[in-house]
Amino acid sequence: MKPTSRLLASFLTPLILSGCIVPDYDVPKVNGAPTIGSIERRIVCELVYLVREHRRKGDPANWAPYDHGDTFRQGDYQVVIDLSLLVTDSGELAPNLNFIKNDVFSFNAGFKISKKRAQNFSERLSFSMPLLEAKLAANPDYGSCPSADTNLAGDLGIEKMVTLALTSQYREETTDKNFGGYVSFDVYYDINATGPNWKLATFEGPGKMGKIYHQNTDQLTFSFVPAKTPQRVISQAEASQRATDFLNQLNLNRLGDALSR
């Protein structure tokens, strides 16, 4: 690189590499601190709906119990859920420079500087549906839904996932009625900056100065395992362990799919 190029690089590099702030998670804040409380309450809200039989005071008049609630309750399901919050900030500086030699020839030169910083939060949650049902019986307002103040505090689609499993054509012919899935929200921000006009001794612009990226990936992965089926009855502790093993396998399968793409 020419001395002038090195000088320009040394001037522009701090613009892209100076950020040292840890990226923010896509969750609300309470007293300045991030919280996942509304996400956890949403999970409980959707799980409790599966075993509710009565309308709460705040429910709309057209509320109805879950169509497959009796079948789901009979299974004494144990549920294990992985929550993952990933936020990535990155920046790129790639100006286009034209080296002026004379009126006939000109040569392009350039360089690229980039930086990325990511932060991840993971949490594993376990639920016993018989325990949630007992809490609901003691308090009809238990498991009320929070306001949607973040992506994962909105509709998670747990009801649809459970319905798919409970209405499987061959469900009654299988010994293990384990099922699972995931919901993922990706929010992507992209800011393009156009650089200023400049003219040095042997260089001139402008060019694309850089890009700034910010991406949030919020994800929940679920596994459901029954303690009771027509073919067998196991302890809730064993069902919970099987749900954990099933969830681990789901995560491995997804990791393998991601690496193969």
N, C-alpha and C positions, 0 to 999 in steps of 0.2 A: 504494500500500500504506500502511495506517495506521502511525503510529509504533510502536505495540505489535507489529504484524506484522513490521516491519523489525527490531525488537529480537529477536523470536523467531527470525527467519531468521538473523540474525547469530550467535545462540547455537547453532543447530542445524547451520549450514553446515559448520563444521569437522569435525563427526562424519562427514560423508560425503566431504569433500574433502581430508582430512588425509593419506590414504594415499599415500605416495611410493615404496613398495617395488615393485621390478620383479617382475611375476608369474613364478612358477616354471613351467618346462616339466614335462610329465608324463613324465619320464625319471628313471632312478636316478641317484644321486650317488656319486662315489668321492672320498674325502677332502674332502667338502663341495662338490665341483664337479660339475655335471651332465655326463653322458656318454651318447653315442649308440652306444657300442661294441656293446651287445647287439643293437641294431637292425641294425647293419651285419653282425654275425655271423649273424643270422637270415636276412638276405637271401642271404648266401653259402651258408648251409646249404640253403636251398630250391632255389637254382640248382644247387648241386653234386648234389643228389639226382636231378636230371633226367638226369645223365650217369653216375651211379654204377652199377657192375655187381656190386659185392661188398659183403657185410655188414661193418660195423665191429664191433669187439669189444664195444662198448657197445650195439649195436642189439638190439632184441628178436628172438626166434627166428623170428617170423613175418614178418620184413622181406623185402621183395621188390623187385627193381629196377623202375624206372618203366616202365610198359607201353609207352610210345612213345619210350623212350630211344634206340633205334637211329635212328628217324626224326629225332628232335631233334638227335642228334649229327651226322647227315649235313648238316644245314643250316649248321654253323659259325656259330651265331647270335651277334650282338653285342647287348648289352643296355645300355640307359641308363635310369637310375632317378632320379627327383626325390624327395627327402625334404623334407617341410615340417612344422614343428612350430609351431603357433600357440596362444598362451595369451592369454586376455582376462579381465581383472578389471573389474567395473563395480559401481557402487553407485547407489542411488536413494533420495532422501528426499522423501516426499510426505505430510506429515501432513494430516489433516482438521481444520479449525478451525470452530467455530460462534461467530458473533458474536451476543451476546445483547443485544437492544435493549430488549425488555420482555416481559411474560408472554404476549403474543399473537403477536408476530412474532420470527423469528430468521432470520439470513442465513448461508449457508455461505461460507467463504473458504478459500483454500489456495494453496500454491505447490509447486513441484517443483524439486529440485536433484539433478543427476546428474553422474557422472564415470565415464570409461572409460579403461582403459589396456591396450594390447595389445603383445605382443612376438612376433616371428616369426623362426624360424631355417630356412634353406633350404640344401640341399646336393644336388649332382648327382654321381651315381656311375656309372661306366662299367665294364662287365665284358665280357670276351671268353670265350665258352664253351670254345673250344679251349684257352685258357690255364688256365682253371679245371680242365679235364679233365687237363691235363698236371700241374698241382699235385697233383691227386688221385692220379694214377698214381705220383708220387714219394712221396706220404705218404697211405696209406689212411685216416688219421684226419683229413685236411684237411676243413675245412668242417663240423665237428661243431656240433650245434645248442646254443645257449645256453639257460639257464633263462629262463622268461618273466617278466622283472621289469618289463616295461612293455607297453602294448598292442601296439606294433609289434614286440615280441620274441616274440609268439605266432604262431599260424598266419596267414600272409599270403595263402594261397590261390594261390600262384604255379603250383603243379601244376595246379590246376583251370583257370586261365587258359590255360596252354599246351595242355592237353588240348582245350579248346574250339577253339583255333586249328588244332591238328594233325588234328582229326577233322571239320573243316569239309567239307561235302558237295562244294563246288566248289574245294577247296584246290588240286588238281592242275591246274586250268584257269586259274589266275591266275599272272601273271608275278611279282608282288610278294607275298610271303607275310608281310608286315609285320603285326604285331598289338600290342595294348597294352591297358592298363586301369589301374585304380587301386583302392587299398584305403584306407578312411578310418575313423578311430575318433573319435567325439565323446563327450566326458565333460563333463557339465553339472551344476554344483552351484548350488543356489538356497537361500539362507537368508533367511527372513522374520523381521523383528523387529517386535514390537508395542510401541508407545511407552508411556511412563509416563502416569499420570493427572496432569493439571495443571489449575490454575485461576488465571488472571491476572485483571486488572481487568475485562476484557470478553471473555475467551476461556475456553473450557473444552475438555477432551479426554475420553477418549483418541482416538487415530486411528492408522491404519497409519503407523508412523514411517518404515519404509524396507525396502529389499531389497538384498541383496548377491549378486552373481552371479560365478561363476568357471567358465570354459569352456576345455577343452583340445580342440583339433582336430589330430590326428596323421594324416599322410597320406603315402602312397607312390604315385607314378605310374610305370608301367613302359612301355617300348617294346622290342620284339624285332624285329630285322631279320636275315635270313639272308645269309651271304656266298655260299652255294651253293644253287642250285635246279636242277631239270632243264633249265630254259630258259637259265640263265646262271651265270657265276661272276664275282664281283667281289672286290676286295681287302677285307681286314678293316677297313682304315682307311675305305674308302668305305662299307662296311656300318655302321660306327660313326657316321659322319656322317649317314647316312640315318636311323639310329635316333634321333639327336639331333633332326633335323628333324621326324621323326614325333612325338617326344615334345613338341616345341614346339607342334605343331599340336593334339595332344591337350589341352594346357594352354589353348590359345586357344579351342578348342571348349567346354571346361568353363567357362571364364570367360564366354563368350557365353551359355551356358545359364543360368549364375547371374545374369547381368544381365537376362535376359529374364523371369525368374521374379518 
